[in-house]
């Protein structure tokens, strides 16, 4: 058997194996899906840890560059430079501290005020509800359906319904509590895994590179390392671009809201900036929170805030975000938007954070391969 026949024989065996595997999987689709669900549940902390590490790696690399710059300046003046281990450890610690401060500020300052504002809206509505009904009746408007809905939403009615369905509510509460506990455990475990990944990322990189070159042909290993390096740089540019866009959007809200003398300017601007880290959908959550904060102070100013949001969001969505995030990854604006929509459709928020960089990697590789094929054919476009 010559080399060419041996290659065809190997590919034939591989095709037969894949075909048999796919046929067996489709015939036992329920068992396969159950097995995949079990694997995902078992590996969920690792998945969360990898995602958290990808997100935190961007600010950590920023701190590493800053400390390396300070070290080079120190070396020129005193002849001493900071140890590499000190720079890496300090960068990780600063990243964790900044992340913890942002999370603490959001949940300690912004969220309680939004909750109090929502409670205040409900109390104010129930207080002005009789006056509203009488006014509507004065204009000849039938309010029977409205009164029926309000009575249905009345707290005493809800309590009666809760009492009658106590068994179902207990089961639902138990399931919800179990889900919350499992989520908290996965988040905590994933965070610990992320810290270990970030602390030993240089060693992990070196080990993966050794394994790649040990078991893969040199040319293919070079290509795999190139793709891995492209993925790492793309995720870094995406996260850093996302943070820059969030900062710009928060500053825009702070300036415009200060000009119009809006209440809760600082808190709303900071919350809008934090929510802008979530592509496309985050600003909508920030808008709702800001509206609920302002409407209790002045409903008219709350409407002004909605107008401000619509204007600034249009500027950010069509001018700033595609330029910063798209250009930082070499990805056209339309591709960025489509990647975000597809990621949200398949995996929600994590999908949006992953699909945009992955689309950028695919776009870069496709562009390089297409240019190479055109050069081989002697075609210039």
N, C-alpha and C positions, 0 to 999 in steps of 0.2 A: 504494500500500500504506500503510494507516494505521499508527499506532504500535502498536495492539493486535495487528494481524496480523503486524507485524514482530517483535514479541516472541515470538508463537507460532511463527513461522518459525524464529527463532534456537533456541528450545528444541527444536524438532523436529529441526533439524540436529544439535544437541548429542546428542539421544537416539540418532539414527541412528549418529553417530560412536562413541558409547560402546558401542552394541550390536555394531557391526562389530569394534571393538577387543577386546571380551570374547570374541566368537566366535572371532577369530583366536588369542587367547591360549589358550583352552581346546583348540583344535585342535593347538596347538604347546606344550603344557603343559611338556614336558621341557625344551625350549629356553628357555622363559620362566623356569623355576626355576633352570636353569643360569646364565642371565644375572643373575637376582637374587642368586644366591650369589656370582657374580663381583663384582657391585656392592657387596655387603656386605663382602667381603674387602678390596676396594680402599678403602672408606670406613670400615673398622673403627677405625683410629686416630682419625678425626674423631668417630665415635660414642663411643668411649671418652673422648676429650677432653671432649666435651659432658657426659657423665655425671659425670666427675670434677669438672668445673667446677660442675655443679649441686650436688654434695655439698659441695665446698669453699666455695661461695658463702655458705652459712649461717654457718660460723664467721668468714668474712671480713666479713660484714655485722655480726656481733657485735663484732668488733674495731673496725670503723669507727664504730659507735655509741659504744663505749667511748672511743676517741680523740677523737671529736667532743665528748663530754661533758667530757673533760679539757681540750680546747681552749677550750670555753666558760668553764670555771672559770678557766683561765689568762688569758683575755681580760678577765674581771671584775677580776682582781687586778692584772695588769700592763699591760693594754691591748693585748696581743699575742695573736694566735691562730695555731694551727698551720695551715700551708698545706694546702689540700685535696689537692694532689698528694702531700704528705708523708703525710697520713692514709691515702690509698688504697694507696700503696706499702708503708707500714709494716704495714697490715692484711694485705696479701698475704704479706709476708715472715713475719709472726708466724703466719699460718695454715699456711704451708708448714713452718715450724720445728716447730710443735706436731704436725702430721701425721707428719713424719719421726720425731719422738721417740717417738710412739705405736707406729709400725710397727717402729722399732728395738727398743723394749722388748719387744714381742711376740715378734719373731724372735730376739732375742739372749738373752732371759732365760727366757721361758715355753716356747717351742717346744723348745729343747734339753733342758730338764728333762722335758718330756713324752716326748720320744724316749728319753731314758735310762731313764725309768720303764717304758716299753713293753719295752725290752730287758731290764730287770731282771725284769719279770714273766715273760718267756719263760725266762730262766735259772732263776728260782726254780721255775717249773713243771716244767722238766726235772729239777731236782734232787729235788723231792718226788714226781715221777711214779711211781717204783717203789714207794714207800711207799703211795701212793694205790691202786695196782693191787692190792698185797697185802692192803690193808684191805678193798677191795671183794670180792676173792676169799674173804676170811674170812667175809663175810656171804652167800656163795653167789651173788654177782652175776657174770653172764657178761661178761667184759671183752674178749672176742675182737674185737668190732667197734671198741672204743675203742683197743686196741693196734694194730689195723690202720690206723686213722686217724692215730695218733701216729707210727707208722713211716712212713706216707706223707708226713707233714709233716717227717720227720727231714731234717736238712741234707744228709746224704750222699746220700739219695734224691733230693733236689731238685737236687743238683749233677749226679748222673747224668742226670737228665731234662734239665737245662739243656745238658749236653754233647751228648746225642742230638739235641736240637732247636736246635742252635747257629745254624743258618741262619735259622730263623724268629725266634729271639730277637734276632739282629743286625738283621733287618729291622724288628722291632717297636721295638727300641731306637733305631734311626735315625729312625723315624717319630715316636717320642715326643720325641727330642731336637730334631727339626725343629719340632714343635709348640711345645715349650717356648721355642725361640729366637724363633719367630714371635710367640708371646704376649708374650715379654719386649720385643721390638721394638715391638709395638703398644702395650704399656703405657707404654714410655718415650716414644714419639712422642705418644701420647694425653696424657700428663702435660705435655709441652711445649706442646701445643695448648691444654690447659686453662689453663696459666699465661698464655699469650697472651690467651685469652678473658677471664680474670679481670682481667688488667692493663688491657685496653682495653674493658671491658664498658660503660662509659658512652658511649664513642664508638660501639660497636656498636649500643647501644640507640638513640642519636640517628640513626644511619644507617638502621636498620630503620624507625624512625618516619617519616623523610623519604620513604623509598621507598613506604611504605604510603600516606601521604597524597598522594604524587605520582601513583600509579597506581590508587587505589581511591577510590570516592566518599566524601565526608566522613563521612556517617552510618555507612557500613560500616567506614570506617577507625577511627572512634571505638569501634565495637563490637570490632573486632579488637584495638585497643590495650587495651581494658578486659579482654578475655580474656587477653592476654599478661601484663598486670599481675596478674591473678588467679592465673595459672599461677606467676609468679615468687614472689608472696607465699605461695602454697600450698606450693611446694617448700621455701621458707625455713622455714615453720612446721613442716613435716614433719621436715626434717632437725634443726632445733633441738629439736623434741619428742622425736625419736628419741635425740638426745644426752642430753637431760634424763632420759629413762627409763633409759638405760644407766647414767648416774651414780647414780640412785636404786637401781637393782638391784645395782650394785657395792657401794654403801654398805650395803645390806641384808645382802648376803652377808658383808661384812667384820664387821659388828656381831654377827650370829648366829654366825659361825664363831669369832669371838673369845670369845664367851660359852661355847661348847662346847670351847674350846682345841684347835681343829683345826690340823693342820700345813699349811704353805704358805697361810696365811690371806691374806696380802697379794697374793701372786702369783695365787692362784685368784680372789680378788675382782676384781682388775684385769682378768684374762682374761675373767671372766664379764661385766664391764662392757663390754669391747671387743666381745665376741661379741654382746652385746645390741643393738649397732648394726644387726645383721642381723635383720630382723623375723621373729619366730616360730621360725625354724630355728637362728639363732645361739646361743641359750642351750643347745640340745641339744649343740652342739659344745663349748661351754664346760663343760658337765656332764661330758662324756666326758674332756676334758683334766684337769679337777679330780679326777675319780675315779682316773685313772691315776697322778696325782701322789701322792694320799693312800694308795692301796691298798698301796704299797710300804712305807709307814711303819706303817700299821695297817689291816688289812682291816675291822675292826669300825668304825673311824672313817670308812672309805670308805663303809660302809653308812649311817652316820649322815649323811654328806654327801649321799647320794642322797635321804634323807628331807628334809633341809633344802632341797635343790634342788626337790623336788616341791612342798613347801609354799610356798616363796617364788615359784616359777614360777607357781603357781596364783594367788597374790595379785597378781603383776605382770600376768599374762595377762588376768585378769577384772576387776581393779580399777584398776591404775595405768596400764597401757599404753593401753587403750581411752579412758580419761579424758584422758590427756596428749596422745597423738597424735591421737585422734579429735576431741576438743574443740578442739585447737589449729587444726584445719583445718575445723571445723564439720561433721565427718563422724560419723554414728552408729557405735557400736561394731561392729554387725553388718556394716555396709558396709566398715569397715576390715578386718575379718577376711576377708570375701569377696574384697576387692581383693587382699589379700596372697596368698590361695590361688590365685586366677586368675593373678596375675603370676608366681608360682612355677611354675605349670603350663605357662605359655607361654614364659617367658624365664628362669626360674631366679631367682637373686639380683637381677640388674639389673631383671627384671620386677617383683619385689616393691617395689623402691625407686622404680619409675616408676609402677606401676599405682595405688598408694595415693594419691599426689597427683593423678594424672589422674582417678581416681574422685571425689576431692573436688571438682575443677573441674567435672566433669560433673554431680555432685549439686547444686552451687551454681547452675549455669546452669539445670538442669532445675527446681529449686525456684523460681528467680526467674521463669522463663517460665510455670510452672504458676500461680503467684500472680497474675501479670499477666493470664493468660487468665481466671482466676476473677473478678478485679476487673472485667474487661470484661463478663462475663456477670452480674455483680451477685450472685455466690454467695460466701457467707462460711461457712467451715468451721472 
